[in-house]
């Protein structure tokens, strides 16, 4: 028997007992807080979830505090933390005559009916069970049956015990009583008290946490000890008011001061409940089974008290005061101020009803609160106002409407128990949530565009499957203990988890999709002790007693050691070689100083709230200023220049003025999306669809990019106009949503002829690894891997090219390419030590200083030594070789702008470029436009030199996206060279045309009439193909990097010989009966393409063989239909690169060096040996040399190697660094392959070395040595906000290139869902896990919201209709046309078309009508196009969509009659092919005159079986269904009734026995009653005349129970 919980009379309806920190949240019902913080719904000052003790382990003892100034009507007794405060153990069950009242640790009171032994009560609003003991087992179907069996038998059988839980996975909260020592004169046992208190916890594995309560004495019944699930013992030191008063007097005497007033007793009652005056003074760790020796000599936490018994201070384990609290003099326990150590004091004022009216912040925003019935107005000190409109009372009070500061309004809807059902944004769009009626778990989320995500759970409330808007599904399986044992990702990858301990939820091994197994061992505290990868290589971890990682030991002798201070703050990190980095903090715990191994110090200063206001590195200072709302309003660079920011009332950036005065403005719509941006007069508008996906942009009133998506929401193509050319990118995906193809196309401006096309295809192995890439016009590139994907080799087609050997850390140690062998070694600290070839001239040895900076590269030919500033910038290079000794200094201003060489230009007075725009250097004069783009560069004429007007001038012109599109170089005002550039919509350069000065037939020098054209092809962000009229050069990169590996060169003439038809094309072109062409469905084309690739690879699958056999074909027959394959002659070379990825040599397969070069540190070519005239244009990673301009194209920008910087500002703005032109200031160690620079890498945590790494330590995320520590840190920072807002937050855990872990920023979700991938790991780092505030599974990951409605992924593509159809006509318009024709023909049978020509005629006649729903810019397509497109559409899919459309049009509220009948389709009989006529069963809506459903059946006798299938498609609730007599079957009638419809019972005279039985019960003569309504119709049909008499009458009693056998 299950009782249902009663109403909640106080506290919150939104947060449960058993939250991760033990916090129940009456402090914030409805999830609403304001400021620091206040709950305006209650008018209460609240402090949710401040944790004082949290040691790791199973069922850990977590001591957390929550405060609320809200005074309930039936308060529980004051706990040991004083009035207003609650701890997790403050739970009490009152036993009354017919009622049970559960008062939890947040002040709520939950009412349940009386329970008999073995019964349970359930509160839907709290998802909380209360169970009474007394039975050995619960019913097998009960959700708690398995959890019940985890309890000891004596607890299950005790009828006096009560247990509470909020999850079928537990834990149980045991509610019992404190055993009392009987008095000497007591004979009988004392009766049990009329209440129960918390005595312990039991999890689903039987592990326990026990609360020890005193049995006698002044602390009788109080908790004085705790034993956690790992066996640690904690002693809770309690004091009475008298003891605290005596202690205060003794301290005053010892201090020589006058004792303050400290009463020996307290009043027995406060507004917060009865008060016995007992308080918690300190908590000690008294037993630690893992670390039994040297227990802490100080308490883990200590508390200070006011004379009135109020919590005044909290001291951490180092005895440092971390919190202080002040209370109202009149109202005991009412908090009026609090502060964190090192932070400002926040003060509060209350009205006469005890509600907070003011929140005063001396260093930030202050707030005032005005309370009215069902309305709260909040005004901050910037005069911004929010109005909350509420419904409900106490714990069920919810904000149903919110007026924002900008006047916009959002609304929310809740069910009867306070669960969110819908949210309407400021634009009026509604997102709907469907919680399970019983559990409250979200089962469906429907976004405003109608796309839905569905979630499914098992009996234990665990997610078993989630299906996203794109139809992809996540699946999870669990064992009997509720542990995750298998997870199938949306892309089909399967991960399995194994456990060796039946009493642990920690896996001992995982098997990934590749079949590789990784094993883990854990401490008794649940900390990772060792991790062994699939190759058997192990990493070990050491921890201290507080759970902090102290050492990591990796293979190859690499170790790292970490030290902490008494507060638990990281103070030192030391590597294997003893290089130590130290850290210092201020009183508030902010990192103030990083001390490098060489003793250099980098400092950061903070404002009152811990925001960085000044950073100093090597004597250079940057500063940041904030307004009262904590928003950055000004940055001051090292040069003293300023960037300023302005915001709207909703804290959105609306204006940014850069260091150079460039101003950009931003405008947002009601929902916060950017809809308009202005950049120095350049106006861009952004347009979105209903799913908030970008659809197109307009710049200066003209359309720029267009995005298109398929029905699954995947991006299909992006297009725009570049220099008059239509340039597009098209994508293809498999059914698992994985990218399988990317194609770039360029069309002629006038003729639309295809000028260039480049496609890269990707394939995946059975384990889901992307191990095959098929470059355009090249054989497949196959990556050979071992384990979980470590690279072992590479093949081009069937030819192995490169082999890799790796060490126990999976680092490359040997690379082989024919006779070429490169060996690599590393230092004990893991840095690159040497790279040696079997050709000595390219040997390199690397030397590093203590700070991790590369200071020397030695080779047989020369040695280069590097010097750095204290900021980590490269300041000079000293090169020595035979007969060579040269020093080259690099001078920069404080902001990193290049200055004249002080040795070569000692008289220069330049010290800085305040706006970062270099106006002159030793060689050129520079000019910029208002966007900061370099527009002109002219030769500098030194002073004293006579001008001859022969200066060369370079001019640069840009498009609206600041991309270089036109370049000229002139001399004597005559053009020397001119070039133009085309880009795809992603900003990737796809073509360049260059005109050079030459002598024409008349002898005159002028630019060539015909340009030299170069085309470019891409694979993502990597340039893979360069082609001109002579040759094509293709580059294969090392996986996941911009380091080139293989170069393939093919003569253009050879390429022409490779052109051939695909097998599908060949069959289509000759497949007609008359020898003409036919059009295959897309599915058949895909199957033929797959078959062809298998035949070419000589690996025809069994599936393909079976398919061919079913068609009566063989592989040999299909092979004979294929065009012959021509293999062109190709030159293949290996790139030999330096440690950054800069090519130094091209090596042939025979081991010969056929090209080599030498560069300076910034990528300038110094020497080149090129006897074979090979074109090698790759420079620093991601860069391509342009000979015409001398610039390096660097993906998003152009790089000037002479200046070591870019010619335009960073497209990502300040995210790329404060100097918007800057390349890495230490190019020896740092690269920028995308042209986006350093600041973002530092802020995101992606970089670890050099200036970027140092900067990252100050502005980047905190980093840890374990996933567990990282997750704990992330959750600890966001958990309180999550609890109070009643929203889930999620993010990813990433690993950087040094093996350390950090978390991405938390992504704010909804009540039961957030998507961590909205906060992705930065480039160059690896995703290893995820964190969610609402829980995690046994292995620390929580993927159930992977399809959250907040993440409508827009990065995938699937072209549904085929490229030809998509390019010629819009398929949806043709679908609209044919569908309209079908509907019209159904309504007017005399207008039914006989062929495609008739459909074309129909479209011409109804064009105006059709244009209401489609563009039809080119008019009605010709009938051939209509036939071709329609033939590509899957009939089954179209049928399904059509029926769904009809169903939506056919409202369920209609009182309609649906006529179901079968007909034979005329002209469908084909005697020559022995094909019978087609029979169709249709459902006709008489109200709408529409066929709303239709299904085909081969024979008329099959109507009986087809009608139920048709009914499945229809919504017939409340409708009358009519069929002929054949359809009046028992099964059909039952189905109609089950679907909520009514049916008309038809009887024909030719159904002899039925007709006779019916006549006996209801003679037709009785119908001859003039009172009955009747009418008759007559018609000729089927060769006969039919007269139908219709009589309407009441059903006789005889027919009510009429049956016929």
C-alpha angles and dihedrals in degrees: 000000000000124000121200120233120251129234123305108245098187142011131020133341092193112064129054140224107259099041111163092265095036091252121149110191115223079130088076117021112183091021095268125141135156131205119328080355135293126159103223093189090065096025086233135142105233138185111189123200110345105175121211101171128025115154116174123255145091110310090357122199103250114184110198133161131217126186132197128171088203112118115214124208094237104031123187117236117286109268131224092276094061135248116339094015128103135189129200091257094056094102123130135175118205116207112210131170098274102356140068117205117196112198108192134199092273099055098261123141115209117192121213131176119251112285127215119214110293095015125120137202125212129203110204094194091057099029084230130148125203113193130184118216125233105103131084094218138015120227111288092240094053116112091229097046095105094041090050091059090058089069121091111262093243090059093048093050097045110100089194095063125086126196132197132195138161097206139043085232092059153170106214117223106215115218112195138127138269114260108239127210105239121235119252093252096047113112102172125049113267115255116256115263120258091247140053128220133198110277101166151314132259123194128206091270093056095254113145141208113200129203111207114211126193113255097201143007134049092320095048110156094012124120110253100160143027131198112198128210092269095054099258116145123217125191118212112207111212128191136193124226090254092053092050091048091051091048090052091051093049091050090051092050093048090047093048094239134126111267112250123229105282112160120217093224138036130215109271094232137045134175085264095057142276113336126204092182095239113140137183110248104176145341121227130191103229103169131027114175093196094046104025095162128072098016114196111288091212133049118269089234135004131196132209125207140207119232087259093059097258123142105258106167144008122211123195127221091280089056089248114145107239102168138032131185135194126198138201114274092223103038113051112223097015105128115222100170143010138172143186114230109272093015132097121270115254115211132199136201126201137202126231091275092058095254122139110252100170137028111194120201115179093196103035145005120346123197140207125203128208118190127207131158107294090347134089123184118204119192123182129206090264086063093249114148133205125183122204118200113199142192129195132031137267112334093003094054109124136180105244097172133024125193108204128211092260093054095257119134132216125187137200134196125207135188125239093280096048100263118145113254103167143001124202117199128215091272092057096254116141130214113197127210124197112201120191109260094233108027100031090225113147110252099174139016118193118191125210092265090059096253113139139203118202129203127196129194139191128235090279094056092253119142111253101171141003125192119196132209089268092056096249114138136214116203132192133187129197138196126236090276092056094253119145109252102166137018125187112199122215089259090056097255111145124210120187128199125206131197129199098183117065089201097054135075092203116103120234093201143009128204114205129204091276091058091249116144126216121189131205136192123202138201121239085261093059095254121141110254100173140004120198117192128215091273093056094254114142137212118195129202132203124201138185125232091270092060096254117139111244102176143010119202116195133180121279090043097289115150136165126198128202130197130196136196125235090275092057095252118144107250105166142019119192129186131212092273092053097254105151131198115195132201133206130196140195125235091274092056096253116147104247105168138027113196113200122215090261091056098255114143130217115191140195128195123203138203124237092282098048099261115142110252100168135021123190124192124169091342094309118118135201122184137197129200127202136195126229090276091058093251120143107249102167140021121195115201129213086265092056094250122137139227115193134197136201129196139195125239090274092056094254117145110251103166137024124183112192134217088268096047096258106150125206125183131197133202126194135197125235092278095050099257117142107250103162135025130182124202112182091316096324104122122199126185122201121209128196139187127231090278090057091249118144111255102174146337129220122205120193088349095305126107113257118174126004124201123201129191135192128233091277092056094253119141111252103179146344122210140176142156117266117185089336094310122116105233122184142175118213127194135201129193138184123240090271092061095252120142110255102165144017120189129185119200133186122194131197114261095232108023099031087225114158107256101173137010129178127176133183119191129199131203133190131214125232090272092056098252116142092234101149130061122179109202119204109284093352133105116261118286109222122193114211112213141175132207113356094349109304110160115252103160150336134234130194105208105317094333118101108221111167134028126193130201119198138195129231090282089052091247117147113261103162133027121188129192113166105300091347116104126177119188121197129196133184138213121248086260091057099255124135108272106174145349114201128185131197081245105069097206091075098045112127133190122194129209125194133193126227092270091059094254120142106242104168142026114189126193134164090261102045148342125234120199122193132209127198139197121239086262091061095253120143106251104171150356126218112199121191129180140135105317090354132103115153137156121203116191124203114208123192136173118246091275093052100259114145116256129194114282104267091214094052095036107033091159095058114121096192112121103161147353103231095195093040089241108126106215098184143001134176093292112025148032116226134206130190136194126230091274090060093251119145106246104168139023119184132182111263114235108211118233113272094025116119112242116237096177089242095121114134116231125202117201126193127198126189141198125234090277091057092251118145107249104159132034131178135179118197138181126185084006088293121120115249098178138356130190138180128198135207126204135193120235090269090060095254115142110243102172145010131192120201128193116194132193112262140156114264128208092278092054093251118137114232142133115294115263093223118052127224103246124207123185126203131205127196142203104198108304094341122095105226106164135046117178134176133164092283109038148002120223118194127188127207112199131206106266114274095005144081093236110117116231110173131024119203120189123190127178112242090233090057090051091058090060091058095063109117140151120259117243090253092052092048092052094044093050093054103024102097122107089241092045092262127123129282133196118238122209113255092249091058091047090053091050092050091047090053092047091050093051090050093050091049090050090045089234107112109178124229089242091059092046091053091049092052091047091053087055092048092249137121134215090247092055092052091045089055089056093056123097112245116265117236117206110208124214110264136187112220124194136172118231112232104202138181124245091281097049098260110145113244100170145002113228124199123220087257089060096252121141105233098171134016137168144179125221138186121242094273095051100263112150110243103171135004133188111194112159093159095049093239116174109232111170102159113114127165112357111297094013131117122192117235108203094195095060104019089234127125116232105226105185099259099025146010120261124213106210092193090063096029091230144085126272094224134041123269112278090218092051119209090356086079096050140293093273101065093197097047128122117194109303090217102046090171091074106014130062136186108205094170099043092242101113141208117305095072091049090052094046094046095047095243097126127062107175140064124357090333091056093047092048090048090058088061105036102018131082124288111265131213140185097236139044090231094056091046093050092046091051092049094048094044090057097048105027097090092050090047092053095048096043091043088225131124120241124197141174143157133268111225135191120219126214092270093057098255124131133228137166129240121234113286115261113220113231137168132284096288105012145053132159115227094199090072082078101047128190110261122253112281094032132092129236109231104163146340138237131217127183093219095064143289137237126251095281097046099260128110114191102158094108095051087120097046115158088236090068111060096171114220102180103091134081142201123170104214102187105037126260098267094056092043093053097046102041138359106260094209090059091053089047089051091049096050093043091051089050091053093049092046091049091051092054096042108033092185088066097056109137122230100203149359091281090061090053089053089050091048090053093050090051094048100034094123091053093047092050089065088072104026139031100237087183091168095042124242114342117242117261093254091058091046090053093046095050095043090050088059093057118095106241092212093051092045091049091052093048093046093051091048089051092050090047091054091047090049102071117216089225092065115113091217140158114228115202116203119195141147126239137179115238109237119237089016094112112096112188095180091059093037089239116152126225119279118246119203129195111209135189112213123196107216092194095053098028089229136127100236098179140018137177133182124235125183098218132029090235088065093068089096092059095037097055094068089051090052092049089056089065096052137078100221100161109142094004132116116239120205126191134164120262092274089063095052094099127145094240092050093048092050092050092051090051093048090053091053099255135124126228138211112233110223124198124186127200091235089064091083106183095038092047091049093049090048092049090053092055097038115019112207090228088071088066091066091092116131090213091068119092111242145163136177133216131191127200140159115233139149090013095304141085116245126197114193122194115198118199124178116205142143119279110259117236089243091067097051095085097020114150131177127197 
